[in-house]
Amino acid sequence: MKGIDLEGIRVISCDVFDTLLRRNATAEPGRVRHVAERAAAMLLRERGLLVSKEALWRARRNVQHLAYRALDMADPTGEVTFDALVQGMALSLGFGPAEAQVFARAEIEVERTQLASNTSLLTWLTRRASEGIRIIAVSDTWHTAATIRGLLDDLAEGHPIAKVYTSADLGASKRTAAIFPKVADAEDVPAGAFLHIGDDAQADERMARSAGLRPHRIFPPRLVILERRLDAARARLARKMPER
Amino acid sequence: MNFALPLFPRSDLAAECFGCEVLGPIFAEFAQRLWTFQYYMPDKHDTCLLFCARGGLRLRQIYEAFLAASGLSAPLPHADLMISRLVAARTGLAAPGPALIDELGREFEGQTTAEVVLALTQDPSIRLGPEWHHPFEAGAFVGLLEGESGRLVRQVVARLDGAFRRHLAQVSQGRGRVILCDTGLYGSTVRLLQEGVPHVQWFAAQFARSNYKRFATPHFDVTVGLSVEQDGYCPWNARTCVLRFWHLIESVLEPDLTSVKSFSNEPVPRSNLEEPGWQDRIGEDRQGLFTGVLTYLSGLSSEQLPDIETAAEEAWERLRQAIIWPGHEDLAVLSLSPRARDFGRIEAVHQFPEGGAITSSLWREGAVVQRYRQTGRFGLALLEAAHSLRFLKRWSTARRA
């Protein structure tokens, strides 16, 4: 994090996933598959329901896809909430609120196993906080701020994050830059006094810049990127192979 | 060589069985996805789902059978919309925009402006001067329409369009956001309505979405293909097999009712489709395929909801086998009746045109097997190889763009 110009910066906002908390080498298809496996085991253990992991994997994938298609078509600046996602999934499968809770816990449990704190960034942020710069987190996610704070507290103990903002809570995302003015208003700090750190070229760099923030893009380690690509390819190949 | 008659006698029982075992899971998956898509639609209080005549009328029966079997409640109010591309085209005639001009240009290529007028007005008694009898050209058509000689045309179209707008207001109950549910593919209707009825926010949830003719697609931002979303057949994507034989989906879903062309002048307008007994005729199925679909749906229960997608995945593979590598039994089951060309015209297109080339068939793989009973499999392999190359070429062009 050397060479970052902090002149005039009063707030550092940080993306969460793959910035403050780094995902492991499991790509998204693999993550969804892990969620389905865990949810299937929990449904059997806690609710006595025998549902195949394959069925839950397909349902989880389709629900996410259709929820975002509906949103992109009707409200492109909005966000799907995690609660709505798991409730819709449970209902579409003929289940109720208790099963929706199981799906929610399965998701969070898998998140915990696949995330780790970005210690070098957090150390740097802690130093900036001690110099009087306010540190916040801004995440494009369907989770609430309370859930993200819970993950940070568990996985990055002693972190300097003073406040968490999520697209699900604010109904606005980084993808369209709509979230940044809302965060600036809530912090009562002009956009020009923000440094925004994140890994996504569109949401964290281009959109932050277009909203008047000073962006700084960070990159996951190359080895992790390569491993994820291999994992995604393996998942695609596995789908083509019949399970025996 | 005559393509007119199938080599094997039709078997309704086999067709019903195919409808139940293959098409049933595919349409159950569609209904489940339609439910999920609506569930996540924002602003539900101002949104409704309208099933477009004619294919949509059967999609509504499929959707309602799914709701009844699953015990799920509908996320949005729904109704039938009496519409066709012709009716949608009329909505934009007062101020013709690119969607209308593109659509008319495609539909009436090589025909005269007078033929376009006849389709739009459905009134052969309108006398048109010689200037209307030139080959259709968009700019000239707009000029004629706006001139004195187009006054009667404008009046007739405005009356029919006004009746449709009253019908729309009634079935949507004045809601500001409408999801059109239809079979597919390109979604001309939603594109035309976006232009012609701009005070409504339009969306489309189709069985399949495909820009198979590579036209402009500004409306794809609001159009989802719930079961299939590809611009062409891809040999390693089973779902895209329907793009090789779209006539099958249309035959399964389109009831034996006339396309919507006109409306009565009553306060509650009645379309020409709504002849006595029309609702009973939606489910009437001489082929057996649609009956099979409903049989499958009626046997579903809420306990089976988690397995619908997995069952559908297997059914898509079976459908691909039947369409791309048809055996003689598949040919017998999937030999279908001719269908009207639509857009206000009555001439029919045939699955296997009599005396025609294989390339003019609505199902080329079926035509190959029918014509070459012994060596047909070799022909199918060549076709599949050609499709693979074509897909890779398209894919590489898209990546370069």
Interface residues (C-beta under 8 A of the other chain):
Chain A: V51 S52 E54 A55 L56 R58 A59 N62 V63 L66 A67 R69 A70 L71 D72 M73 A74 D75 G78 V80 A84 G88 L91 S92 L93 G94
Chain B: Q32 R33 W35 T36 F37 Q38 Y39 Y40 M41 P42 D43 T47 S70 G71 L72 R177 Q201 F203 D221 V222 V224 L226 S302 E303 L305 P306 D307 E309 T310 E313
